[in-house]
């Protein structure tokens, strides 16, 4: 007897085909459902990550600015020390006061003679201001209002105690370069030059950033970049 013959076999084959087609459609629908669920889950994860990134962005920017400010203070202190060394060398040759001060950052980069060689007193990296777009330090002239404001801020920070200049050569001309000021509750500009004189060239006793942004770090209680003055005076 042929098992493939007869009407019963034909009926089973047709039913099997219908069941197979129905199962294939069900499997296809289930795959589409799983694929859609996966896409929704992926979008949800991406949304959560985006929210975390948005929440963390201000903290990341703040940390980046803090690091730039720390670097600016580090470099500014090097500029102040280079001015002190330059003045120490020049005052015995050109006299005391403004005549012995550097007139540009390049003068500090050139170094000072020692025998037949020159001693480096300022690294090239320290000659750049990391807080300003131009990277150039603003030069602070003696007797400027900016210097007077800085001295006043130091006095307020130290509870009205006048800061001391320890270098003996600079201490001898301290009152000539930075006349005494009185501390006040609010910082005001009183001096012979504008604190915003960014294009000043000539003998300078300090350097400051050209950035006028508020700072995260308080440098001697001062919270604005361009009011941080790095000078060998008062130290």
Phi, psi and omega per residue, in radians:
X1 nan 2.299 -3.104
X2 -1.423 1.999 -3.111
X3 -1.163 -0.342 -3.106
X4 -1.475 -0.277 -3.086
X5 -1.444 3.043 3.024
X6 1.607 2.751 -3.070
X7 -1.219 -0.530 -3.095
X8 -1.099 -0.670 3.141
X9 -1.137 -0.703 3.131
X10 -1.124 -0.694 3.119
X11 -1.121 -0.748 3.130
X12 -1.113 -0.711 3.136
X13 -1.108 -0.717 -3.141
X14 -1.176 -0.736 3.131
X15 -1.124 -0.712 3.124
X16 -1.078 -0.704 3.141
X17 -1.108 -0.718 3.134
X18 -1.145 -0.721 3.112
X19 -1.118 -0.706 3.134
X20 -1.120 -0.754 3.140
X21 -1.127 -0.715 3.123
X22 -1.127 -0.711 3.115
X23 -1.137 -0.684 3.130
X24 -1.119 -0.726 3.119
X25 -1.130 -0.686 3.127
X26 -1.116 -0.760 3.119
X27 -1.108 -0.702 3.131
X28 -1.133 -0.714 3.120
X29 -1.137 -0.695 -3.135
X30 -1.145 -0.682 3.114
X31 -1.127 -0.718 3.118
X32 -1.123 -0.676 3.123
X33 -1.119 -0.798 3.132
X34 -1.113 -0.689 3.103
X35 -1.110 -0.717 3.106
X36 -1.148 -0.691 3.113
X37 -1.114 -0.726 3.121
X38 -1.081 -0.734 3.134
X39 -1.117 -0.741 3.117
X40 -1.101 -0.749 3.128
X41 -1.092 -0.712 3.130
X42 -1.123 -0.745 3.106
X43 -1.102 -0.653 3.126
X44 -1.135 -0.757 3.118
X45 -1.101 -0.756 3.133
X46 -1.113 -0.652 3.113
X47 -1.126 -0.764 3.117
X48 -1.092 -0.762 3.125
X49 -1.098 -0.696 3.123
X50 -1.115 -0.690 3.114
X51 -1.142 -0.724 3.082
X52 -1.087 -0.719 -3.140
X53 -1.125 -0.717 3.126
X54 -1.145 -0.648 3.136
X55 -1.235 -0.583 -3.089
X56 -1.459 -0.347 -3.051
X57 -0.985 -0.844 3.124
X58 -1.045 -0.666 3.133
X59 -1.155 -0.680 3.125
X60 -1.150 -0.771 3.115
X61 -1.107 -0.694 3.137
X62 -1.128 -0.717 3.124
X63 -1.154 -0.683 3.116
X64 -1.113 -0.724 3.111
X65 -1.158 -0.700 3.122
X66 -1.029 -0.738 -3.137
X67 -1.147 -0.665 3.088
X68 -1.151 -0.665 3.129
X69 -1.174 -0.705 3.076
X70 -1.065 -0.735 3.123
X71 -1.163 -0.659 3.125
X72 -1.108 -0.733 3.119
X73 -1.133 -0.740 3.127
X74 -1.049 -0.808 -3.133
X75 -1.236 -0.694 -3.133
X76 -1.082 -0.671 3.098
X77 -1.134 -0.572 3.072
X78 -1.194 -0.663 3.075
X79 -1.093 -0.750 3.130
X80 -1.062 -0.754 3.130
X81 -1.169 -0.633 3.107
X82 -1.138 -0.676 3.085
X83 -1.080 -0.740 3.139
X84 -1.072 -0.792 -3.137
X85 -1.160 -0.697 3.130
X86 -1.105 -0.804 -3.135
X87 -1.102 -0.718 3.141
X88 -1.033 -0.666 3.139
X89 -1.315 -0.759 -2.995
X90 -1.383 -0.457 -3.016
X91 -1.149 -0.469 3.100
X92 -1.402 -0.167 -3.106
X93 -1.938 -0.597 -3.072
X94 -2.009 -0.042 -3.122
X95 1.678 2.972 -3.100
X96 -1.466 2.965 3.103
X97 1.497 -2.703 -3.034
X98 -1.030 -0.526 -3.068
X99 -1.073 -0.462 -3.091
X100 -1.641 -0.007 -3.121
X101 -1.480 2.676 3.058
X102 -1.213 2.717 -3.141
X103 -1.943 -0.070 3.093
X104 -2.830 2.805 3.069
X105 -1.103 -0.555 3.127
X106 -1.051 -0.595 3.101
X107 -1.065 -0.648 3.111
X108 -1.258 -0.626 3.136
X109 -1.197 -0.504 3.132
X110 -1.161 -0.450 -3.122
X111 1.481 -3.072 3.133
X112 -2.156 2.523 -3.104
X113 -1.103 2.491 3.017
X114 -2.504 1.674 -3.020
X115 1.233 -2.174 -3.138
X116 -1.657 0.022 -3.108
X117 -2.083 3.069 3.052
X118 -2.048 2.404 3.121
X119 -1.652 2.250 3.118
X120 -1.275 2.254 3.115
X121 -2.017 -0.122 3.116
X122 -2.572 2.199 3.081
X123 -1.276 2.632 -3.124
X124 -1.068 -0.643 -3.133
X125 -1.141 -0.605 -3.132
X126 -1.260 -0.280 3.118
X127 -1.364 -0.036 -3.141
X128 -1.923 2.372 3.099
X129 -1.550 1.986 -3.073
X130 -1.323 -0.094 -3.076
X131 -1.708 -0.357 -3.079
X132 -1.799 2.737 3.137
X133 -1.160 -0.657 -3.101
X134 -1.332 -0.457 -3.094
X135 1.380 0.084 -3.124
X136 -1.723 2.355 3.059
X137 -1.254 2.565 2.969
X138 -1.502 2.240 -3.106
X139 -1.481 2.367 -3.099
X140 -1.860 2.017 -3.100
X141 -1.404 2.733 3.033
X142 -1.060 2.604 3.061
X143 1.097 0.353 3.125
X144 -1.426 2.760 3.114
X145 -1.160 -0.581 3.090
X146 -1.078 -0.698 3.110
X147 -1.191 -0.665 3.094
X148 -1.119 -0.722 3.107
X149 -1.102 -0.717 -3.138
X150 -1.131 -0.753 3.112
X151 -1.071 -0.708 3.127
X152 -1.139 -0.695 3.104
X153 -1.099 -0.696 3.105
X154 -1.097 -0.697 3.137
X155 -1.165 -0.702 3.082
X156 -1.126 -0.701 3.138
X157 -1.135 -0.629 -3.121
X158 -1.670 0.341 3.102
X159 1.034 0.954 3.035
X160 1.224 0.240 3.084
X161 -1.554 2.223 -3.138
X162 -1.209 2.216 3.130
X163 -1.132 2.589 -3.060
X164 -1.816 2.364 2.997
X165 -1.605 2.064 -3.031
X166 -1.532 -0.443 3.116
X167 -1.173 2.105 -3.038
X168 -1.094 -0.614 -3.127
X169 -1.226 -0.700 3.104
X170 -1.337 -0.553 3.122
X171 -1.094 -0.573 -3.132
X172 -1.143 -0.441 -3.107
X173 -2.054 0.242 -3.082
X174 -1.006 -0.816 -3.089
X175 -1.248 -0.352 3.048
X176 -1.316 -0.721 -3.092
X177 -1.473 -0.522 -3.129
X178 -2.463 1.453 -3.133
X179 -0.940 2.560 -3.118
X180 -1.013 2.529 3.084
X181 -2.255 2.843 3.098
X182 -1.801 2.429 3.106
X183 -1.202 2.528 3.077
X184 -2.323 2.799 -3.123
X185 -1.156 -0.611 3.109
X186 -2.033 2.315 -3.119
X187 -1.246 2.184 3.079
X188 -2.200 2.692 -3.123
X189 -1.612 1.972 3.013
X190 -2.306 2.093 -3.098
X191 -3.139 -2.966 -3.072
X192 -1.691 -0.125 3.139
X193 -2.520 2.774 -3.125
X194 -1.321 2.425 3.091
X195 -1.190 -0.242 -3.141
X196 -1.696 0.315 -3.141
X197 -1.374 1.287 -3.032
X198 -1.238 -0.365 -3.054
X199 -1.702 0.262 -3.115
X200 -1.108 2.374 2.994
X201 -2.297 2.459 -3.115
X202 2.483 -2.993 -3.139
X203 -0.988 2.232 -3.136
X204 -2.278 2.604 -3.082
X205 -1.959 -0.013 3.131
X206 -2.932 3.084 3.114
X207 -2.421 2.671 3.110
X208 -2.514 2.832 3.097
X209 -1.266 2.663 3.027
X210 -1.522 -0.130 3.096
X211 -1.286 2.270 3.129
X212 -1.794 0.311 -3.113
X213 -1.360 2.701 3.022
X214 -1.220 2.591 -3.072
X215 -1.790 2.768 3.004
X216 -1.497 -0.753 3.096
X217 -1.470 2.455 3.036
X218 -1.714 2.030 3.132
X219 -1.694 1.851 -3.017
X220 0.922 0.710 3.097
X221 1.405 0.072 -3.091
X222 -1.713 2.318 -3.018
X223 -2.040 0.475 3.049
X224 -2.404 2.356 -2.993
X225 -0.996 -0.810 -3.035
X226 -1.267 -0.105 3.100
X227 -1.732 -0.038 3.008
X228 -1.413 1.894 -3.129
X229 -1.847 2.210 -3.140
X230 -1.787 1.895 -3.022
X231 -2.490 2.610 3.082
X232 -1.299 -0.168 3.059
X233 -1.310 2.749 3.072
X234 1.055 0.609 -3.125
X235 -2.674 nan nan
